[in-house]
Amino acid sequence: MRGSRSISCRSSTTWTSRKTSPGCARRWRRRPVPRRRRGRRSPASTEAPVADHHIVLVGGGHTHVQVLTAFRDRPEPGARLTLVTDRRLTPYSGMLPGHIAGHYRREAMHIDLEALARRCGAGFRLAAATGIDRDGRAVRLADGGSLAFDTLSLDVGITPDLTGIDGADRHALAVKPIGGLLDQLDARLAGEGKPNRILMVGGGPAGIEIALALRTRLAAREPRPWIGIAAGEALAPGLNAGMRRRIRAALARRGVTVLEPCRIASVDADGATASDGRRIAAELVIVSTAARAPNWLASTGLRRAEDGSVLTADTLATLSDPAIFAVGDCAAIDGQRREKAGVFAVRQGPPLVENLRRRVRGAALRPYRAQTRYLAILSTGDGGAVAGRGRWLALEGRWVWLWKDWLDRSFMGRFDASD
């Protein structure tokens, strides 16, 4: 380019995402970055390729399912994959509110991991991981066995952290893991003593969508159940002003009470108590607030953030071990603080695939930077949705819900293992 300094990009590129939504197939482009200095290559590039390179994927999250299909569509010479998971079915979080509202059957929001692995030519091990023998390059499993690896990737999600709310572990339902929530929620709503007062603890997008979905699910019940949201300091503080205004209007229109500020200090069999002493009667309390990475990661010796997330470089390889990658909610990229949201796990799929391939080949890994702004779409439960991005964009309507529905179904369709 005339009048500008040329930059060579042959030795390195970085992955960035196009402006696209959380649920659709991702398209990626390469953005040139300055050539790395000699001797500054990724540690993985110094290792010779392994003739039979065993990649073990622990966890069947949104990122790992993309790895399976990518290696099926374009096999990597010398590499074989094994998926290790403690469950055969994994839920897609983007369709959870729609399922609660009755828009989707339960099987429509789940991926059959065993069937997907088989169709992708990967091994499958139904067992929970309990530790990592980093010196021996093996994953320890709850069934007493172990599995050797050349490269390991962790996508094991998060678990509820209810320690900040007294009694919540005994008297409340946690939104994650989603499988546990669905089983308990169905039992409570269908059994005897159906709740007439439901309190959602947490005023973020997940809490808002679930509260609105419950309003739809229980619309025919008489008397009409009370549903409230204890929104902490504020309702949906991470969303822009236009989205928050539309969401408040939807909650008011649908008869969902917003309590703010309202930080819950304790939960018991009869409801919850806020930190300011307010008493909120409730027969069902659902918590959608703090969560942590699984406790067993603490024994691995991998560097972790305050919430237990495994710290990685921008290549998605862990800071502690170049043979171990970590993605999704259980991981955090050092220097790139982001909230725990499914959109980030989905968009880590292509860069993880690329860097796993490059590790098998013994090549330098490519850096990835997660976007700071992304499209958020919240279902209002009544056939509408609110969408927004950045500081200004905010949209609402039936067409937004139809768009979200198409995006979510398109994403799930990529992993349909049926014939």
C-alpha positions in Angstrom: 0.0 0.0 0.0 1.4 3.4 -1.0 2.8 5.4 1.9 2.5 2.6 4.4 4.8 0.1 5.8 4.3 -3.4 4.6 3.8 -6.2 7.1 4.6 -9.8 6.4 2.0 -12.3 7.6 3.5 -15.5 6.4 4.6 -16.7 9.8 1.6 -15.9 11.9 -2.1 -15.0 11.7 -4.7 -14.4 14.4 -8.3 -15.6 14.4 -11.1 -13.1 14.6 -14.8 -13.7 14.2 -17.2 -12.1 11.8 -20.3 -10.3 13.2 -22.5 -13.3 13.7 -24.8 -14.7 16.2 -24.1 -17.2 19.0 -26.0 -20.1 17.4 -25.1 -20.2 13.8 -22.2 -21.9 12.0 -19.1 -19.7 12.3 -17.2 -18.2 9.5 -13.6 -17.1 10.2 -11.1 -14.9 8.4 -7.4 -14.4 8.9 -6.1 -11.0 10.0 -2.4 -10.3 9.3 -0.3 -9.7 12.3 3.5 -8.9 12.4 5.9 -11.7 12.0 7.1 -13.2 15.2 10.7 -12.8 16.1 13.0 -15.8 15.7 13.1 -17.9 18.8 9.6 -16.7 20.0 7.5 -19.5 18.6 5.0 -21.4 20.6 6.4 -24.2 22.7 4.3 -26.7 20.8 6.3 -25.9 17.6 9.5 -27.3 19.1 8.0 -30.8 19.5 8.4 -33.3 16.7 5.2 -34.7 15.1 3.9 -38.0 16.6 3.1 -40.7 14.1 0.1 -41.9 16.2 -1.0 -38.7 18.0 -3.7 -39.3 20.5 -5.9 -36.3 21.2 -8.2 -36.8 24.2 -11.1 -34.5 24.5 -12.4 -34.3 28.1 -16.0 -33.0 28.2 -18.6 -32.7 25.5 -19.2 -28.9 25.5 -20.0 -26.6 22.7 -16.3 -26.4 21.6 -15.5 -30.1 21.6 -18.4 -31.1 19.5 -17.1 -28.8 16.8 -13.7 -30.5 17.0 -15.3 -33.9 16.4 -17.1 -32.8 13.2 -14.1 -30.9 11.9 -11.8 -33.9 12.2 -14.5 -36.0 10.6 -14.9 -33.7 7.6 -11.1 -33.3 7.2 -9.1 -36.0 9.0 -5.7 -35.0 10.3 -3.0 -37.5 9.2 -1.5 -39.3 12.2 -4.1 -38.1 14.6 -6.9 -40.0 16.4 -9.5 -38.7 18.8 -11.2 -40.0 22.0 -14.0 -38.2 23.7 -14.2 -38.7 27.5 -17.5 -37.5 29.2 -19.6 -38.4 32.2 -22.8 -38.2 30.2 -24.1 -39.4 26.8 -26.3 -36.4 26.2 -25.1 -32.8 26.4 -27.5 -29.8 26.4 -27.2 -26.8 24.2 -27.7 -23.9 26.6 -29.1 -21.5 23.9 -32.3 -23.7 23.7 -32.8 -24.1 27.5 -35.4 -21.3 27.9 -37.3 -22.5 24.8 -37.4 -26.0 26.2 -38.7 -24.7 29.6 -41.3 -22.7 27.8 -42.5 -25.7 25.9 -41.1 -24.7 22.4 -38.6 -27.6 22.1 -38.7 -31.2 23.1 -36.0 -32.3 25.5 -34.2 -34.4 22.9 -34.2 -31.4 20.4 -31.9 -29.4 22.8 -29.4 -32.3 23.4 -26.6 -33.7 21.4 -26.0 -37.5 21.6 -22.3 -37.5 22.2 -21.7 -41.2 21.9 -23.5 -41.4 18.6 -21.7 -38.3 17.3 -18.3 -39.6 18.3 -18.9 -42.9 16.6 -20.1 -41.2 13.4 -17.0 -39.0 13.5 -14.6 -42.0 13.8 -13.6 -41.0 17.4 -13.3 -43.2 20.4 -15.8 -42.8 23.3 -15.3 -43.3 27.0 -18.3 -42.8 29.4 -16.5 -41.8 32.6 -15.9 -38.7 34.6 -12.4 -37.3 34.7 -10.9 -37.0 38.2 -7.3 -35.8 37.6 -4.4 -35.6 35.2 -1.0 -37.3 35.4 0.9 -34.7 33.6 4.3 -36.5 33.9 2.8 -39.8 32.6 0.5 -38.0 30.1 -2.7 -39.7 31.2 -6.1 -38.7 32.4 -7.4 -40.3 35.5 -11.0 -41.5 35.4 -13.7 -42.1 38.1 -14.1 -45.8 37.0 -10.5 -46.4 38.2 -9.0 -46.4 34.8 -6.8 -44.0 32.9 -6.3 -42.9 29.3 -3.0 -41.9 27.8 -2.8 -38.8 25.6 -0.3 -36.9 23.5 -2.6 -33.8 23.6 -5.4 -33.1 26.0 -8.2 -30.6 25.7 -10.6 -29.7 28.6 -14.2 -28.6 28.0 -15.8 -29.6 31.2 -18.0 -26.6 31.9 -18.7 -25.1 35.3 -20.5 -26.2 38.5 -22.7 -24.1 40.8 -21.0 -22.2 43.5 -23.7 -21.8 46.2 -21.3 -21.1 49.1 -22.2 -17.4 49.1 -25.9 -18.1 49.8 -26.6 -19.9 53.1 -28.9 -22.9 52.6 -29.0 -22.7 48.8 -27.3 -26.1 48.4 -30.2 -27.7 50.3 -33.2 -25.6 49.4 -32.6 -24.2 45.9 -32.1 -25.5 42.4 -29.0 -24.4 40.5 -29.2 -23.6 36.8 -26.0 -25.4 36.0 -25.4 -28.2 35.3 -28.4 -27.9 33.0 -29.1 -31.7 33.1 -29.5 -31.6 36.8 -31.8 -28.5 36.6 -34.1 -30.1 34.1 -34.7 -33.3 36.1 -35.4 -31.4 39.3 -37.5 -28.7 37.7 -39.7 -31.2 35.9 -40.2 -33.1 39.1 -41.1 -30.0 41.1 -43.5 -28.5 38.5 -45.3 -31.8 37.8 -45.4 -33.4 41.3 -47.6 -32.8 44.2 -47.4 -29.4 46.0 -46.8 -27.5 42.8 -45.1 -24.1 43.6 -47.3 -21.0 43.4 -44.4 -18.6 44.3 -41.2 -19.0 42.3 -38.1 -16.8 43.0 -35.2 -16.6 40.4 -32.0 -15.5 42.1 -29.9 -13.6 39.6 -30.8 -10.8 37.2 -28.6 -11.7 34.3 -29.7 -13.0 30.9 -30.1 -16.6 32.0 -32.3 -15.6 35.0 -34.4 -13.3 32.9 -35.0 -15.9 30.2 -35.9 -18.7 32.6 -38.3 -16.5 34.6 -40.1 -15.5 31.4 -40.1 -19.2 30.2 -41.7 -20.3 33.4 -44.4 -17.7 33.0 -45.2 -19.3 29.6 -45.1 -22.8 30.9 -47.4 -22.0 33.8 -49.7 -19.7 31.9 -52.7 -22.0 32.3 -52.3 -22.6 36.0 -54.9 -21.1 38.3 -54.3 -19.2 40.5 -51.6 -17.6 38.5 -48.2 -18.3 40.1 -46.1 -15.3 41.4 -42.7 -15.2 39.7 -40.0 -12.8 40.8 -36.4 -12.0 40.0 -33.9 -11.0 42.8 -31.7 -9.0 40.6 -28.7 -8.2 42.9 -27.5 -4.7 42.4 -29.2 -4.2 39.0 -31.1 -6.0 36.2 -28.9 -7.2 33.3 -26.1 -4.7 33.9 -24.0 -6.2 31.0 -26.6 -5.3 28.4 -27.0 -1.9 26.7 -29.7 0.6 27.8 -32.0 -0.1 24.9 -32.1 -3.9 25.6 -32.6 -3.3 29.3 -35.6 -1.0 28.6 -37.2 -3.6 26.3 -36.5 -6.4 28.8 -38.1 -4.4 31.7 -41.2 -3.8 29.5 -41.5 -7.5 28.7 -41.2 -8.5 32.3 -43.8 -6.0 33.3 -46.1 -7.0 30.5 -45.9 -10.7 31.5 -46.3 -10.1 35.2 -42.8 -11.0 36.4 -41.8 -9.0 39.5 -38.3 -7.5 39.5 -36.7 -6.9 43.0 -33.7 -4.6 42.8 -31.4 -4.0 44.4 -32.0 -7.4 46.1 -29.0 -9.6 47.0 -30.1 -12.9 48.5 -28.2 -13.9 51.7 -30.0 -17.2 52.6 -32.5 -19.7 51.4 -34.7 -22.0 53.4 -37.7 -24.2 52.9 -40.1 -21.3 53.0 -38.3 -18.8 50.7 -35.3 -16.4 50.9 -33.9 -13.6 52.9 -32.2 -10.6 51.3 -29.0 -9.1 52.8 -31.1 -6.1 53.9 -33.4 -8.3 55.9 -36.3 -8.4 53.5 -38.2 -11.7 53.6 -39.4 -13.2 50.2 -41.8 -16.1 50.5 -41.2 -18.7 47.8 -41.9 -22.4 47.4 -39.3 -22.8 44.6 -36.0 -20.9 44.5 -33.7 -21.2 41.4 -30.2 -19.8 41.5 -28.5 -18.4 38.4 -25.5 -16.5 39.9 -22.0 -17.7 40.7 -20.4 -20.8 39.4 -16.9 -22.3 39.4 -14.9 -24.7 37.4 -15.0 -28.3 38.6 -13.1 -28.9 41.9 -10.9 -31.7 40.5 -9.0 -29.2 38.3 -7.4 -27.9 41.5 -5.4 -31.2 41.8 -3.9 -30.9 38.2 -1.3 -28.2 39.1 -2.5 -26.1 36.2 -2.5 -22.4 36.8 -6.1 -21.2 37.5 -8.0 -17.9 38.0 -9.8 -17.0 41.2 -13.0 -18.8 40.1 -11.0 -22.0 39.4 -10.9 -21.6 35.7 -7.8 -22.9 34.0 -5.7 -20.1 32.6 -4.6 -20.4 29.0 -2.5 -18.4 26.5 -4.2 -16.8 23.5 -3.5 -20.0 21.7 -6.0 -21.8 24.0 -3.1 -23.9 25.3 -2.7 -23.8 29.1 -0.1 -21.5 30.6 1.3 -24.5 32.6 1.5 -27.2 29.9 1.6 -26.8 26.1 0.2 -30.3 25.7 -3.0 -29.4 27.5 -5.7 -27.0 26.1 -8.7 -25.6 27.9 -11.8 -24.0 26.5 -15.4 -23.0 27.3 -16.6 -22.0 30.7 -13.9 -24.0 32.6 -11.2 -21.9 31.1 -10.1 -18.2 30.9 -7.7 -16.7 28.5 -5.0 -14.8 30.4 -5.5 -11.0 29.8 -8.8 -11.5 28.0 -11.5 -11.3 30.8 -14.9 -12.3 29.4 -18.1 -13.4 31.0 -19.2 -17.0 31.0 -21.4 -17.3 28.0 -22.1 -20.0 25.4 -21.2 -17.6 22.6 -17.5 -17.7 23.5 -17.4 -21.5 23.7 -19.0 -21.7 20.3 -16.6 -19.3 18.7 -13.6 -21.1 20.2 -14.3 -24.1 18.0 -12.5 -23.2 14.8 -9.3 -21.8 16.5 -9.1 -24.9 18.8 -9.4 -27.2 15.7 -6.7 -25.3 13.9 -4.3 -25.3 16.9 -4.9 -29.0 17.6 -4.0 -29.7 14.0 -0.9 -27.5 14.2 0.2 -29.3 17.4 -0.1 -32.7 15.7 2.1 -31.3 12.9 4.6 -29.7 15.3 3.9 -26.2 13.9 3.6 -22.9 15.8 0.2 -22.3 17.3 -1.9 -19.3 16.2 -3.2 -16.7 18.6 -6.9 -16.1 19.1 -8.6 -13.1 20.6 -12.2 -13.3 21.8 -14.5 -10.5 20.7 -15.5 -7.9 23.3 -18.9 -7.2 21.7 -21.3 -9.9 20.6 -24.9 -10.3 19.6 -27.1 -11.3 22.5 -30.7 -12.6 21.9 -33.0 -13.1 24.9 -36.3 -14.9 24.4 -39.3 -13.3 26.1 -41.1 -16.7 26.2 -44.2 -15.5 24.4 -43.0 -15.9 20.8 -40.9 -12.8 20.9 -37.3 -11.9 21.7 -35.0 -9.0 22.4 -31.6 -8.7 20.6 -28.7 -6.3 20.9 -25.0 -5.7 20.4 -22.6 -3.2 21.7 -23.7 0.1 23.3 -26.5 1.0 21.0 -28.1 -1.7 18.9 -31.4 -3.1 20.4 -34.1 -4.9 18.5 -37.4 -6.6 19.5 -40.2 -8.6 17.9 -41.6 -11.8 16.7 -39.1 -11.9 13.9 -36.2 -11.7 16.3 -37.5 -14.9 18.0 -37.8 -16.6 14.6 -34.3 -15.6 13.8 -33.0 -17.0 17.1 -34.9 -20.2 16.5 -33.4 -20.6 13.1 -29.9 -20.0 14.4 -30.2 -22.4 17.2 -31.7 -25.2 15.1 -29.0 -24.6 12.5 -26.3 -25.0 15.1 -27.8 -28.2 16.5 -28.3 -29.6 13.0 -24.5 -29.8 12.5 -24.3 -32.4 15.3 -27.3 -34.6 14.4 -26.0 -38.1 14.6 -29.2 -39.8 13.3 -29.2 -41.6 10.0 
